[in-house]
Amino acid sequence: MQKPFDFLVFIGRFQPFHSGHLTVVQAALEQAGHLIVLCGSSHQPRSTRNPWSWQEREQMLRSALPADVQQRVLVAPLMDSPYNDEYWVRNVQATVNGLVAAHHRVPHKPPRIGLIGHRKDHSSYYLNLFPQWGSVDVDNREGINATDLRNGLFGVSGALSGVAFLRSLAAQLPGPVCAWLTHFAAEPAFQELQDEQAFVAKYKKAWAVAPYTPSFVTVDAVVVQSGHILLVERKARPGKGLLALPGGFVDPQERIRDACLRELKEETKIKVPLPVLRGSIKRADVFDDPYRSARGRTITHAFYIELEPSSELPKVKGGDDARTAQWVPLGELDPVQMFEDHYFIVQAMIGL
């Protein structure tokens, strides 16, 4: 019997892959010859919001599927693009088109493609971005929420955490996924994530009694010279050891541009006079993705500072909150090594 679709596309973060996701996968395999699973938030460092790489999420997914359907499930990574929806849509289209071209076996007949998922909240808006494809809506299974699963796993809420918490989730996690996560909980990466989560929880507790959830204002400097960008290595949590743009919080009596230049000088000790830095500011922009920081609602003002080309880069040295400061060739930027959304800020500011 012919299925309604040749390919159904399921886009998600799957952090972790749970029984609700499995319900969607099973529905897709009933209605399509192939299922394309795009793992969002790929190519990012581990964080409490995105603890697992796309390869690890593929392992979870495949562990929950019988052997006879494995070849019908195609899994691919999908990077975020929080400040450019069109770029993200193009990536989805290009990835899907490539997989369809490689696996469509009916010559002279256009493939029937659709999106599958459930409209849980505002984060499901992407289901409306592909009018050229059909769509299949699947009901949410028992209100399973991946955020609650992560919080419990890393010990944010409730008396149980880690392996003890996993054992209480028989209805929410497929058995093989629960076993995979139990194994992961014995690895050093799990303890690092627990420590990061504990730091964030303590940080948020400091302003828990505020009458309204506070928003924080920060600044970041995007300093470029001769095909290199100036980055710092973070000395403390969150994001300890990751590369970041020089920046920080705005002082109460400080203008935003002045805060950016102050943080730049404090964190990098850059050997460029302040008037030259100020005169090299080409533009500024605001980056306000609601999920950009685990610490809370943090809106940053980024300043693009383009220094005159030179055969010798200015000397820099880590200071304040930075362990080191370094010039990195633009062609060597690695999103997996960069803090929060700083890779995407660079991408937006200089057009990478």
C-alpha positions in Angstrom: 0.0 0.0 0.0 1.4 3.4 -1.0 2.2 5.8 1.8 0.9 9.4 1.6 4.5 10.8 1.6 7.8 9.8 0.3 9.7 11.8 2.9 8.5 13.3 6.2 10.8 15.8 8.0 11.0 15.9 11.8 12.9 18.9 13.2 13.8 19.1 16.9 16.5 19.4 19.5 15.8 16.0 21.1 17.6 17.0 24.3 17.0 14.2 25.2 15.1 12.0 22.8 12.0 11.0 24.7 8.8 8.9 24.3 7.0 11.9 22.8 9.6 12.1 20.1 9.3 8.4 19.5 5.6 8.7 19.0 6.2 11.2 16.2 8.8 9.0 14.6 6.5 6.0 14.7 3.7 8.1 13.1 6.0 9.3 10.4 7.2 5.8 9.5 3.6 4.8 9.1 2.9 7.6 6.6 6.2 8.0 4.7 8.8 5.8 3.0 11.6 7.8 4.7 11.9 9.9 7.7 14.4 12.8 7.8 15.3 13.8 11.3 17.1 17.1 11.6 18.9 17.6 15.0 18.7 21.3 15.8 21.2 23.2 17.9 24.0 21.1 16.4 27.7 22.1 16.5 27.6 23.8 19.8 29.5 23.2 23.1 27.8 21.1 25.8 25.6 23.2 28.0 22.7 22.5 30.4 20.3 23.4 27.6 22.0 21.4 24.9 23.9 18.7 26.7 24.4 16.2 23.9 26.0 16.4 20.4 23.9 15.6 17.4 25.7 12.3 17.0 24.8 11.3 20.6 21.2 12.3 20.0 21.2 10.1 16.8 22.5 7.2 19.0 19.6 7.7 21.4 17.1 7.8 18.6 18.4 4.8 16.8 18.6 2.8 20.0 14.8 3.1 20.4 14.1 1.8 16.8 13.8 -1.7 15.6 16.4 -2.9 13.1 14.0 -3.2 10.2 13.3 0.5 10.0 16.9 1.9 10.5 17.6 2.4 6.8 14.4 4.4 6.4 15.5 6.9 9.0 18.0 9.6 7.9 19.6 11.8 10.6 21.5 15.0 9.9 22.7 18.0 12.0 21.1 21.4 11.8 22.8 24.5 13.1 20.9 27.2 14.8 20.7 30.7 13.3 18.9 32.7 16.0 19.4 36.1 14.2 18.6 35.1 10.6 15.5 33.0 10.0 16.1 33.0 6.2 19.5 31.5 6.6 18.1 28.8 8.8 15.3 28.0 6.4 17.8 27.8 3.5 19.9 25.3 5.5 16.8 23.2 6.2 15.8 23.2 2.5 19.4 22.5 1.3 19.8 19.6 3.8 16.4 18.0 2.9 16.9 18.5 -0.8 20.3 16.8 -0.6 18.9 13.8 1.3 15.9 13.5 -1.0 18.1 13.6 -4.1 20.2 10.8 -2.6 17.3 8.5 -1.6 14.4 9.2 -4.0 14.1 6.1 -6.1 11.1 7.0 -8.3 12.4 8.6 -11.6 10.3 11.2 -13.4 8.1 11.6 -10.3 8.5 14.5 -7.9 8.9 13.4 -4.3 6.1 14.0 -1.9 7.6 15.8 1.1 6.0 16.9 4.4 6.8 18.2 7.8 5.7 16.3 10.9 5.6 17.5 14.5 3.2 18.9 17.1 2.5 22.6 17.8 3.4 22.7 21.4 4.3 26.5 21.8 5.9 29.5 20.1 9.0 27.3 19.4 7.0 25.4 16.9 6.6 28.4 14.6 9.0 26.8 12.1 6.1 24.5 11.0 4.7 27.5 9.0 8.0 28.3 7.2 7.8 25.6 4.5 4.6 26.1 2.6 5.9 24.1 -0.4 5.7 20.9 1.8 2.7 19.2 3.3 2.3 18.8 7.0 1.3 16.2 9.6 0.4 17.3 13.1 0.9 14.8 16.0 -0.6 15.3 19.5 1.8 15.7 22.3 2.2 12.5 24.3 1.2 12.9 28.0 2.7 16.4 28.1 6.3 15.2 28.2 8.7 18.1 28.4 12.4 17.8 27.6 13.3 20.8 29.8 11.8 19.1 32.8 13.7 15.9 32.0 17.0 17.8 31.8 16.3 19.7 35.0 15.6 16.5 36.9 18.6 14.7 35.4 21.0 17.4 36.4 19.4 18.0 39.8 17.6 21.3 39.5 14.3 20.2 40.9 13.0 17.5 43.1 14.7 15.1 45.5 16.0 12.8 42.7 18.7 13.5 40.2 21.0 11.6 37.9 20.5 7.8 37.7 17.9 7.8 40.5 15.8 10.3 38.5 16.2 8.2 35.3 14.8 5.2 37.0 11.6 7.1 37.7 11.0 7.9 34.1 9.8 4.6 32.6 6.9 6.2 30.8 8.7 9.2 29.5 11.9 7.7 28.1 12.2 4.6 25.8 14.1 1.9 27.7 17.2 1.9 25.5 17.5 5.7 25.8 17.2 5.4 29.6 20.1 2.9 29.5 22.1 5.2 27.2 21.6 8.1 29.6 22.5 5.9 32.6 25.8 5.2 30.9 26.3 8.9 30.2 25.7 9.7 33.8 28.9 7.9 34.7 31.1 10.0 32.4 33.0 13.2 33.5 30.9 15.3 31.1 27.8 14.6 33.2 29.5 15.8 36.4 30.6 19.0 34.5 27.0 19.6 33.4 25.7 19.1 37.0 28.3 21.6 38.3 27.3 24.1 35.6 23.6 23.6 36.4 24.3 24.1 40.2 26.2 27.3 39.4 23.3 28.7 37.3 20.8 27.8 40.0 22.8 29.6 42.6 23.2 32.6 40.3 19.4 32.8 39.8 18.7 32.4 43.5 20.4 35.7 44.2 17.5 37.6 42.4 14.7 35.1 43.0 12.9 37.5 45.4 12.7 40.3 42.8 9.1 41.3 42.1 9.7 40.8 38.3 12.1 38.6 36.5 15.1 40.9 35.8 16.7 41.5 32.4 20.4 42.1 32.2 22.3 44.4 29.8 25.7 43.4 28.6 28.2 44.4 25.9 30.4 42.5 23.5 33.3 43.7 21.3 33.7 42.2 17.8 37.2 43.3 17.1 38.6 42.4 13.6 42.0 43.1 12.0 43.6 41.5 9.0 41.3 38.5 8.8 41.6 37.8 12.6 39.1 38.2 15.4 40.0 39.0 19.0 38.6 36.4 21.5 39.1 35.5 25.1 39.1 32.2 27.0 36.6 32.3 29.9 38.2 31.8 33.3 35.1 31.0 35.3 31.6 29.6 35.0 29.4 29.6 33.0 31.3 28.5 29.9 34.6 28.0 31.7 37.3 27.3 29.1 35.2 28.4 26.1 36.2 31.2 23.7 34.1 34.3 23.9 33.9 37.9 22.7 35.5 40.4 25.1 32.6 41.9 27.1 30.6 42.0 30.3 27.9 43.8 32.2 27.2 47.5 31.9 27.9 49.4 35.1 24.9 51.5 36.5 26.4 54.9 35.7 27.9 53.9 32.3 26.9 54.4 28.7 26.8 51.3 26.6 29.5 52.2 24.2 31.8 53.2 27.0 31.1 49.9 28.8 32.1 48.0 25.6 35.4 49.8 25.4 36.1 49.4 29.1 35.5 45.6 29.0 37.6 45.3 25.9 40.5 47.0 27.5 40.1 45.1 30.9 39.8 41.6 29.3 42.4 41.9 26.5 44.8 44.6 27.5 44.9 45.4 23.8 47.7 47.7 22.8 45.6 50.1 20.8 44.8 53.6 22.1 41.2 54.2 23.3 40.6 57.0 20.8 41.6 54.7 17.9 39.3 51.9 19.2 36.4 54.4 19.5 37.0 55.7 16.0 37.1 52.2 14.6 33.6 51.3 15.6 31.8 50.6 12.3 28.4 49.7 13.7 26.4 48.3 16.7 23.6 45.9 17.0 21.4 44.3 19.7 21.2 40.5 20.2 18.3 39.4 22.3 17.5 35.7 21.7 15.6 34.8 24.9 17.6 31.6 25.3 21.0 33.1 24.6 22.2 32.8 28.3 21.5 30.2 30.9 21.9 32.9 33.6 18.6 34.6 32.7 17.2 37.1 30.2 20.4 38.8 29.0 20.3 41.4 26.2 23.7 42.3 24.7 24.9 45.2 22.6 27.7 44.2 20.2 30.0 46.7 18.7 31.9 45.9 15.5 35.4 47.4 15.6 37.4 47.1 12.4 41.1 48.0 12.8 43.2 49.1 9.9 45.0 46.1 8.2 48.5 45.5 9.4 51.2 42.9 9.0 51.4 42.8 12.8 48.5 42.2 15.1 48.2 44.3 18.3 49.6 42.6 21.4 46.9 41.3 23.8 46.9 39.6 27.2 44.1 38.1 29.2 42.8 40.1 32.2 39.9 40.4 34.5 37.4 37.5 33.7 39.6 36.2 30.8 42.2 33.5 31.3 43.8 34.4 27.9 43.2 36.7 25.0 44.1 35.7 21.5 43.7 36.6 17.8 41.9 33.8 15.9 41.9 33.6 12.1 38.3 34.0 10.9 38.6 30.8 8.9 39.4 28.8 12.1 36.3 29.8 14.1 34.7 26.7 15.6 31.2 27.1 17.0 31.7 24.0 19.2 34.4 26.0 21.1 32.4 29.3 21.5 30.4 30.5 24.4 26.6 31.0 24.3 25.6 32.7 21.0 28.9 34.5 20.4 29.5 32.5 17.1 26.2 33.7 15.8 26.9 37.3 16.9 30.1 37.2 14.9 28.3 35.6 12.0 25.7 38.4 12.0 28.1 41.3 12.5 30.7 40.4 9.9 28.6 38.3 7.5 30.4 34.9 7.9 
